Amino acid sequence: MISYLLAGMLVWGGAGWLLDWWLNIPHHLATFFGGVGGAGAGLYMVVKKMGNTS
């Protein structure tokens, strides 16, 4: 379960970092929102996987 959270933050945070670098966005905003969005997506995947235990 932790791997879903870490993978989401690393993948989408990394994509945000690349977007920051490519577009020269100040204060690393895309990295922040990518990491937060990735954590949210990872949390969604954990809840979805744990919800099917019936």
PADOPA-998273 format. One record per atom (N, C-alpha, C, O): chain; atom name; x, y, z. Coordinates in steps of 0.05 Angstrom, whole numbers, plus 5000, padded with zeros to 4 digits. Layout:
<atoms>
{ch->A at->CA px->X py->Y pz->Z};
...
</atoms>
This chain:
<atoms>
{ch->A at->N px->5017 py->4976 pz->5000};
{ch->A at->CA px->5000 py->5000 pz->5000};
{ch->A at->C px->5017 py->5025 pz->5000};
{ch->A at->O px->5011 py->5045 pz->4986};
{ch->A at->N px->5039 py->5024 pz->5015};
{ch->A at->CA px->5057 py->5047 pz->5016};
{ch->A at->C px->5069 py->5052 pz->4988};
{ch->A at->O px->5075 py->5075 pz->4981};
{ch->A at->N px->5073 py->5030 pz->4974};
{ch->A at->CA px->5085 py->5033 pz->4947};
{ch->A at->C px->5067 py->5050 pz->4928};
{ch->A at->O px->5078 py->5064 pz->4912};
{ch->A at->N px->5041 py->5047 pz->4931};
{ch->A at->CA px->5023 py->5063 pz->4914};
{ch->A at->C px->5026 py->5093 pz->4920};
{ch->A at->O px->5028 py->5109 pz->4902};
{ch->A at->N px->5028 py->5100 pz->4946};
{ch->A at->CA px->5031 py->5128 pz->4953};
{ch->A at->C px->5058 py->5138 pz->4944};
{ch->A at->O px->5060 py->5160 pz->4933};
{ch->A at->N px->5080 py->5123 pz->4949};
{ch->A at->CA px->5106 py->5132 pz->4941};
{ch->A at->C px->5109 py->5134 pz->4911};
{ch->A at->O px->5120 py->5153 pz->4901};
{ch->A at->N px->5099 py->5114 pz->4897};
{ch->A at->CA px->5101 py->5114 pz->4868};
{ch->A at->C px->5086 py->5137 pz->4856};
{ch->A at->O px->5095 py->5151 pz->4837};
{ch->A at->N px->5062 py->5143 pz->4867};
{ch->A at->CA px->5046 py->5165 pz->4856};
{ch->A at->C px->5061 py->5192 pz->4860};
{ch->A at->O px->5062 py->5208 pz->4843};
{ch->A at->N px->5072 py->5195 pz->4884};
{ch->A at->CA px->5085 py->5220 pz->4890};
{ch->A at->C px->5111 py->5223 pz->4873};
{ch->A at->O px->5117 py->5245 pz->4864};
{ch->A at->N px->5126 py->5201 pz->4870};
{ch->A at->CA px->5150 py->5202 pz->4855};
{ch->A at->C px->5145 py->5207 pz->4825};
{ch->A at->O px->5158 py->5223 pz->4812};
{ch->A at->N px->5126 py->5192 pz->4814};
{ch->A at->CA px->5120 py->5195 pz->4785};
{ch->A at->C px->5109 py->5222 pz->4779};
{ch->A at->O px->5119 py->5236 pz->4761};
{ch->A at->N px->5087 py->5230 pz->4793};
{ch->A at->CA px->5075 py->5255 pz->4786};
{ch->A at->C px->5091 py->5279 pz->4796};
{ch->A at->O px->5090 py->5300 pz->4784};
{ch->A at->N px->5105 py->5276 pz->4818};
{ch->A at->CA px->5123 py->5297 pz->4827};
{ch->A at->C px->5146 py->5300 pz->4808};
{ch->A at->O px->5154 py->5323 pz->4802};
{ch->A at->N px->5156 py->5278 pz->4797};
{ch->A at->CA px->5177 py->5279 pz->4777};
{ch->A at->C px->5167 py->5292 pz->4751};
{ch->A at->O px->5182 py->5308 pz->4738};
{ch->A at->N px->5143 py->5286 pz->4743};
{ch->A at->CA px->5131 py->5299 pz->4720};
{ch->A at->C px->5128 py->5329 pz->4724};
{ch->A at->O px->5133 py->5345 pz->4706};
{ch->A at->N px->5120 py->5336 pz->4748};
{ch->A at->CA px->5118 py->5365 pz->4755};
{ch->A at->C px->5145 py->5378 pz->4755};
{ch->A at->O px->5148 py->5401 pz->4746};
{ch->A at->N px->5166 py->5364 pz->4765};
{ch->A at->CA px->5193 py->5375 pz->4765};
{ch->A at->C px->5202 py->5380 pz->4736};
{ch->A at->O px->5214 py->5401 pz->4730};
{ch->A at->N px->5197 py->5361 pz->4718};
{ch->A at->CA px->5204 py->5365 pz->4690};
{ch->A at->C px->5189 py->5388 pz->4678};
{ch->A at->O px->5200 py->5403 pz->4662};
{ch->A at->N px->5163 py->5391 pz->4685};
{ch->A at->CA px->5148 py->5413 pz->4675};
{ch->A at->C px->5158 py->5440 pz->4685};
{ch->A at->O px->5160 py->5459 pz->4671};
{ch->A at->N px->5166 py->5440 pz->4711};
{ch->A at->CA px->5179 py->5464 pz->4722};
{ch->A at->C px->5204 py->5471 pz->4707};
{ch->A at->O px->5208 py->5495 pz->4700};
{ch->A at->N px->5220 py->5452 pz->4702};
{ch->A at->CA px->5246 py->5456 pz->4688};
{ch->A at->C px->5241 py->5466 pz->4659};
{ch->A at->O px->5254 py->5484 pz->4650};
{ch->A at->N px->5222 py->5453 pz->4646};
{ch->A at->CA px->5217 py->5459 pz->4618};
{ch->A at->C px->5205 py->5486 pz->4614};
{ch->A at->O px->5213 py->5501 pz->4596};
{ch->A at->N px->5185 py->5493 pz->4631};
{ch->A at->CA px->5171 py->5519 pz->4628};
{ch->A at->C px->5183 py->5541 pz->4646};
{ch->A at->O px->5174 py->5564 pz->4645};
{ch->A at->N px->5203 py->5534 pz->4662};
{ch->A at->CA px->5216 py->5553 pz->4681};
{ch->A at->C px->5195 py->5566 pz->4699};
{ch->A at->O px->5194 py->5590 pz->4702};
{ch->A at->N px->5179 py->5549 pz->4712};
{ch->A at->CA px->5159 py->5558 pz->4730};
{ch->A at->C px->5172 py->5565 pz->4757};
{ch->A at->O px->5187 py->5548 pz->4768};
{ch->A at->N px->5166 py->5588 pz->4768};
{ch->A at->CA px->5178 py->5596 pz->4794};
{ch->A at->C px->5168 py->5580 pz->4818};
{ch->A at->O px->5145 py->5570 pz->4817};
{ch->A at->N px->5184 py->5577 pz->4838};
{ch->A at->CA px->5176 py->5565 pz->4864};
{ch->A at->C px->5169 py->5536 pz->4862};
{ch->A at->O px->5156 py->5525 pz->4880};
{ch->A at->N px->5175 py->5522 pz->4840};
{ch->A at->CA px->5169 py->5494 pz->4837};
{ch->A at->C px->5140 py->5487 pz->4842};
{ch->A at->O px->5134 py->5467 pz->4856};
{ch->A at->N px->5122 py->5503 pz->4832};
{ch->A at->CA px->5094 py->5498 pz->4836};
{ch->A at->C px->5084 py->5472 pz->4823};
{ch->A at->O px->5068 py->5458 pz->4835};
{ch->A at->N px->5093 py->5466 pz->4799};
{ch->A at->CA px->5084 py->5441 pz->4786};
{ch->A at->C px->5094 py->5417 pz->4801};
{ch->A at->O px->5080 py->5396 pz->4802};
{ch->A at->N px->5118 py->5418 pz->4813};
{ch->A at->CA px->5128 py->5396 pz->4829};
{ch->A at->C px->5111 py->5392 pz->4853};
{ch->A at->O px->5104 py->5369 pz->4860};
{ch->A at->N px->5103 py->5414 pz->4866};
{ch->A at->CA px->5086 py->5412 pz->4890};
{ch->A at->C px->5059 py->5400 pz->4883};
{ch->A at->O px->5050 py->5380 pz->4895};
{ch->A at->N px->5046 py->5411 pz->4862};
{ch->A at->CA px->5020 py->5401 pz->4855};
{ch->A at->C px->5021 py->5372 pz->4843};
{ch->A at->O px->5002 py->5357 pz->4847};
{ch->A at->N px->5043 py->5366 pz->4830};
{ch->A at->CA px->5047 py->5338 pz->4820};
{ch->A at->C px->5049 py->5319 pz->4843};
{ch->A at->O px->5038 py->5297 pz->4843};
{ch->A at->N px->5065 py->5326 pz->4863};
{ch->A at->CA px->5068 py->5309 pz->4887};
{ch->A at->C px->5042 py->5305 pz->4902};
{ch->A at->O px->5036 py->5283 pz->4911};
{ch->A at->N px->5028 py->5327 pz->4906};
{ch->A at->CA px->5002 py->5326 pz->4920};
{ch->A at->C px->4982 py->5310 pz->4904};
{ch->A at->O px->4967 py->5293 pz->4915};
{ch->A at->N px->4980 py->5315 pz->4878};
{ch->A at->CA px->4962 py->5299 pz->4861};
{ch->A at->C px->4969 py->5270 pz->4860};
{ch->A at->O px->4952 py->5253 pz->4860};
{ch->A at->N px->4995 py->5264 pz->4860};
{ch->A at->CA px->5004 py->5236 pz->4860};
{ch->A at->C px->4998 py->5222 pz->4886};
{ch->A at->O px->4990 py->5199 pz->4886};
{ch->A at->N px->5000 py->5237 pz->4908};
{ch->A at->CA px->4993 py->5225 pz->4934};
{ch->A at->C px->4963 py->5220 pz->4935};
{ch->A at->O px->4954 py->5199 pz->4945};
{ch->A at->N px->4947 py->5238 pz->4924};
{ch->A at->CA px->4918 py->5234 pz->4923};
{ch->A at->C px->4911 py->5210 pz->4905};
{ch->A at->O px->4893 py->5195 pz->4913};
{ch->A at->N px->4924 py->5208 pz->4883};
{ch->A at->CA px->4919 py->5185 pz->4865};
{ch->A at->C px->4927 py->5159 pz->4878};
{ch->A at->O px->4913 py->5139 pz->4875};
{ch->A at->N px->4950 py->5159 pz->4892};
{ch->A at->CA px->4959 py->5135 pz->4907};
{ch->A at->C px->4939 py->5128 pz->4929};
{ch->A at->O px->4934 py->5104 pz->4933};
{ch->A at->N px->4929 py->5148 pz->4943};
{ch->A at->CA px->4910 py->5143 pz->4964};
{ch->A at->C px->4884 py->5131 pz->4952};
{ch->A at->O px->4872 py->5113 pz->4964};
{ch->A at->N px->4876 py->5142 pz->4930};
{ch->A at->CA px->4852 py->5131 pz->4916};
{ch->A at->C px->4856 py->5102 pz->4909};
{ch->A at->O px->4838 py->5086 pz->4912};
{ch->A at->N px->4880 py->5095 pz->4898};
{ch->A at->CA px->4885 py->5068 pz->4891};
{ch->A at->C px->4885 py->5049 pz->4916};
{ch->A at->O px->4876 py->5027 pz->4914};
{ch->A at->N px->4896 py->5059 pz->4938};
{ch->A at->CA px->4896 py->5043 pz->4963};
{ch->A at->C px->4867 py->5038 pz->4972};
{ch->A at->O px->4860 py->5015 pz->4978};
{ch->A at->N px->4851 py->5059 pz->4972};
{ch->A at->CA px->4823 py->5056 pz->4981};
{ch->A at->C px->4808 py->5037 pz->4962};
{ch->A at->O px->4792 py->5021 pz->4971};
{ch->A at->N px->4812 py->5040 pz->4936};
{ch->A at->CA px->4799 py->5023 pz->4916};
{ch->A at->C px->4807 py->4994 pz->4920};
{ch->A at->O px->4790 py->4976 pz->4918};
{ch->A at->N px->4833 py->4989 pz->4924};
{ch->A at->CA px->4842 py->4961 pz->4928};
{ch->A at->C px->4832 py->4950 pz->4954};
{ch->A at->O px->4825 py->4926 pz->4955};
{ch->A at->N px->4833 py->4965 pz->4976};
{ch->A at->CA px->4823 py->4955 pz->5002};
{ch->A at->C px->4793 py->4953 pz->5003};
{ch->A at->O px->4783 py->4937 pz->5019};
{ch->A at->N px->4779 py->4967 pz->4987};
{ch->A at->CA px->4750 py->4966 pz->4987};
{ch->A at->C px->4739 py->4941 pz->4974};
{ch->A at->O px->4715 py->4935 pz->4978};
{ch->A at->N px->4755 py->4926 pz->4959};
{ch->A at->CA px->4746 py->4902 pz->4945};
{ch->A at->C px->4752 py->4877 pz->4961};
{ch->A at->O px->4756 py->4856 pz->4950};
{ch->A at->N px->4752 py->4879 pz->4988};
{ch->A at->CA px->4758 py->4855 pz->5004};
{ch->A at->C px->4734 py->4840 pz->5013};
{ch->A at->O px->4735 py->4824 pz->5032};
{ch->A at->N px->4711 py->4845 pz->5002};
{ch->A at->CA px->4686 py->4832 pz->5011};
{ch->A at->C px->4683 py->4805 pz->5001};
{ch->A at->O px->4663 py->4792 pz->5008};
</atoms>
